[in-house]
Amino acid sequence: MEYEFQEGEVKHAVTAERRGNGFRVTVDGRAMEVDLVAVEPGCYSLVADGEAADVVVVRDGSRRYVVVGGYSVILDEGGGEGRVGAAALEEVVAGVQTIRAPMPGKVVKIAAAEGDAVDKGRTVVVVEAMKMEHPLSAAGPGVVKRIYCEEGQNVDADQPLAEVEIEANG
C-alpha cells in the first residue's frame, strides 16, 4: 500500500507491504523490516531494523500526532473524507483488504454492501470514536466481500469490520 504524509512542508512517500507477521516499510526510499504490535488503542510496540520503541498515535481527522521514543511529529495524510487510512487501520494480504476499527467505538454508517464494487478511497464503514467520525475506505478498486458489523454496533480496536477483494491491477 502506498501513502503520502506531510510533516510541515516536507512530503514523505511511504509504502507498506505485509511480510509474515510484520511489514516491509519504505520511507522516502529507505526500506526497513518492521514489527508492530498494538498494546492498547493508539499505543504500539514497534521494532524497526532490530531497534525497539514505544509509539503513541492520536488521530484527528487527516492529522496524526505521533510520539516515538520521546520524539513527536505531526503528520497530515490529506484527502479528507473518503481517504485511504493508514496501515494500522487496514491491511491488504493476498489481494484482500481487511478494514479494522482504529480504536474502540461505534459503527455509525455502513456505506457499502456485500457485493458492491468500490473505487479506491470509497468509504465502506464509518466508526465514531472519541467524539469524531472515522471513515474507513477501500485501499484500491475491488468488491466488498464481507461486512462483519452492523450500524449501531460497539466495536473494539482492531476488530475486523469488512473485507474488500482488491483487483489485481488496483
RONU-519139 format. One line per field, with one value per residue (C-alpha): chain; x negated, y, z negated. Coordinates in steps of 0.001 Angstrom, whole numbers, always signed. Layout:
BEGIN
c	c(A:...)
x	c(X:...)
y	c(Y:...)
z	c(Z:...)
***
This chain:
BEGIN
c	c(A:A:A:A:A:A:A:A:A:A:A:A:A:A:A:A:A:A:A:A:A:A:A:A:A:A:A:A:A:A:A:A:A:A:A:A:A:A:A:A:A:A:A:A:A:A:A:A:A:A:A:A:A:A:A:A:A:A:A:A:A:A:A:A:A:A:A:A:A:A:A:A:A:A:A:A:A:A:A:A:A:A:A:A:A:A:A:A:A:A:A:A:A:A:A:A:A:A:A:A:A:A:A:A:A:A:A:A:A:A:A:A:A:A:A:A:A:A:A:A:A:A:A:A:A:A:A:A:A:A:A:A:A:A:A:A:A:A:A:A:A:A:A:A:A:A:A:A:A:A:A:A:A:A:A:A:A:A:A:A:A:A:A:A:A:A:A:A:A:A)
x	c(+0:-1276:-794:-1929:-2258:-3254:-5372:-5264:-6301:-8066:-6213:-7167:-6418:-5629:-4906:-3983:-3930:-2852:-5582:-4571:-3751:-5488:-5846:-8448:-8150:-9871:-10006:-11443:-13365:-14776:-13497:-13196:-11629:-9005:-7062:-4181:-2016:+983:+576:+3795:+5762:+3351:+309:-2065:-5271:-7477:-10613:-12248:-15519:-16124:-15538:-12529:-10419:-7049:-4724:-1659:+634:+3503:+5652:+7564:+9216:+6444:+3834:+1882:-136:-2859:-5287:-8126:-10716:-10084:-10290:-6981:-5825:-2582:-1669:+1053:+2497:+4511:+7505:+10121:+13273:+13010:+9233:+7484:+6428:+3002:+1630:+2715:+6331:+6312:+4162:+4095:+2959:+3076:+5418:+7887:+8117:+9381:+10796:+10401:+11645:+8909:+9955:+12940:+16051:+19443:+20313:+22419:+22690:+22170:+21612:+21240:+22945:+21566:+21118:+20750:+17986:+15875:+13200:+10006:+10835:+14565:+15817:+17003:+17656:+17734:+16802:+17390:+14753:+13619:+16489:+15168:+16229:+13564:+14426:+12660:+12108:+11164:+7419:+7999:+10704:+12473:+15559:+16865:+16770:+17950:+19365:+18738:+20598:+23956:+24851:+25081:+22738:+19978:+16587:+13163:+9856:+8511:+11821:+12437:+15338:+15271:+13287:+12657:+11213:+8824:+8470:+5107:+4296:+5668)
y	c(+0:+3456:+6591:+10168:+12026:+15619:+16791:+20577:+21471:+18154:+15317:+11716:+8756:+5616:+2087:-847:-4486:-7304:-9934:-12778:-11219:-7936:-5368:-4197:-405:+2072:+5735:+8122:+5250:+3809:+254:-1455:-4532:-3553:-5448:-3506:-4776:-2880:-2703:-738:+1653:+4240:+2664:+322:-1581:-1074:-2944:-1494:-2934:-4501:-1335:-1177:+1865:+2665:+4571:+6641:+7784:+10221:+10702:+13908:+13709:+13513:+14604:+12241:+13221:+10584:+10186:+7690:+7300:+10828:+12444:+13876:+14699:+15844:+14067:+15080:+12330:+14752:+13927:+14455:+12329:+9120:+8928:+5587:+5038:+4112:+588:+409:+705:-1676:-4273:-5932:-9534:-11621:-9145:-8946:-5805:-6292:-3000:-2826:-468:+2075:+2220:+1250:+2983:+2617:+1842:+4819:+4026:+1148:+2881:-191:-3580:-7040:-7430:-3689:-2604:+120:+2502:+3314:+5713:+4912:+4830:+1358:+1819:+4864:+4439:+7090:+7208:+9961:+12180:+12046:+10099:+7964:+6960:+3697:+3254:+783:+625:+60:-758:-4000:-5706:-5743:-9430:-9314:-6898:-8069:-5321:-3574:+96:+977:-1863:-1135:-2369:-2953:-1628:-3712:-5575:-6614:-4624:-5510:-7262:-5886:-8047:-5687:-6027:-7395:-4218:-1979)
z	c(+0:+815:-1264:-1263:-4545:-5087:-8028:-7964:-4409:-3756:-1973:-2683:-416:-2427:-1259:-3490:-2457:-4781:-5310:-7612:-10981:-10136:-7385:-4898:-5125:-2830:-3831:-1233:+374:-2889:-3453:-6828:-8382:-10956:-13612:-15125:-17975:-19347:-23129:-23603:-21393:-19985:-21701:-19908:-20450:-17393:-16357:-13220:-11951:-15368:-17413:-19752:-20579:-22074:-19749:-20612:-17799:-18262:-15205:-14473:-11063:-8448:-11007:-13238:-16269:-16619:-19516:-19017:-21733:-23025:-19576:-18355:-14860:-13269:-10029:-7598:-5457:-3353:-1220:-3952:-3869:-1891:-2176:-2447:-6058:-7374:-7692:-11339:-10199:-7287:-5660:-2275:-2312:+891:+2558:-334:-2451:-5980:-7228:-11016:-13715:-14513:-18179:-20329:-19067:-17446:-13822:-12705:-8993:-6613:-3283:-1069:-950:-306:+3447:+4124:+6486:+4867:+6094:+4227:+1410:+1257:-2308:-3326:-7067:-9371:-13044:-15694:-18410:-20751:-19509:-15911:-12838:-11151:-7557:-6659:-2943:-239:+451:+4156:+6672:+5854:+4477:+901:-33:-3629:-6195:-9775:-11634:-11893:-12281:-15970:-16992:-19518:-18281:-19805:-18488:-15599:-15220:-11576:-10123:-6421:-3689:-218:+2558:+4334:+8114:+9265:+11209:+8398)
***
